[in-house]
Amino acid sequence: MAKIIKIKIGTKTINFDSDTPDFAELVNAIIENQDFDYDQTLVECEEDDDFDTDTFKDAVISTATSMINDLKIDKKAFDERIKAIKEKTKKDEN
């Protein structure tokens, strides 16, 4: 039986269906709220008192942290490449 898990990340609340989870919605929430307060992240599963919300919350935070760090690294590499291209273009113009 499917469980609906409510996940609040920053200002976004997602209803995560355990049978057909919408990971894209979770990823978008993480990207849109990159500076969210981990302590304010909430996970609830009202349909199942035995659902381990703490472990699920830890998994969401761990995944979010990893994704955000990867995005920052990718952005830094992107910015460095853009800068190098601009510098080369300036040299070629002179």
N, C-alpha and C positions, 0 to 999 in steps of 0.2 A: 504494500500500500504506500502510495506516495505521501511524502511529508513536505509541507511547505516550511521552508526555513527563511526567516526574515533576517536580512543582513543589512545593517546600516553602516555605510562608509561615508564619512563626511556628511554632506547634506542629502545624499542619495540613499533611499531604502529600496532593496531588491527583494522580491518574493522568489526564492530559489526553490524550484521543484526538485525533490530528490530523485524522481524517476526520469525527468527530462530537464536537467539543469541548463539554464541559458548562460553559458560561460561568457559569451560575448557581452552580455549585460553587466556581468561582474567585472570583466576587464575594462569596459567603458567607464564604470563607476570608479574604478581605481585610477584610471588615467585622468578623469575629470576632477578627482579629489586627491591629487598627488601629495598635498600637504596636510592630509587629514590626521587628526589626533588618534593614535592607536588606542589610547585608553578610552576614547569615546566610541570605538567600534562596538556595535551591539550585534549579537546573534541570538535569535529566539526560535524555538520550535514549540509552539503551543500545543500541537497535536500529540507530542510524545515527551512525557516527563523524563524518560530515560535517555533521550538524545543528549550526547555529550557536547553541549554548546561551547564549553571552554576549549576543548580540543579543536573543534571546528573553527572557532574564532582564531586560535593560534595558527591554524593552517592558512586561513584567509590572510592574516597579517603577515605571515612569513612569505606567502606568495606575492602579496602586494609590495612588500619591501623589496623583494628580489626584482619584480617588474619595474618598480620605480628606479632602482639603482641601474638596471640595464638601460632604461630610457635615458637616464642622465648621461651614461657612458656613451650611448649612441649619439645623443645630441652634441656632446663635447667633440666626438670624432667628426660629426657632420660639420660643426662650426669650424673646426680646424681645416677641413677640406675646402670649405667655402672661402676661408681666409687665404689659403694657398692659391686657389684659383684666381681670386681677385688680385693678389700680388703678382701672379704670373701675367694676368691680363694687362695690368698697369705697365709691367716691364716690356711686354710685347708692343704696347701702344707707343712707347718712347723710342 
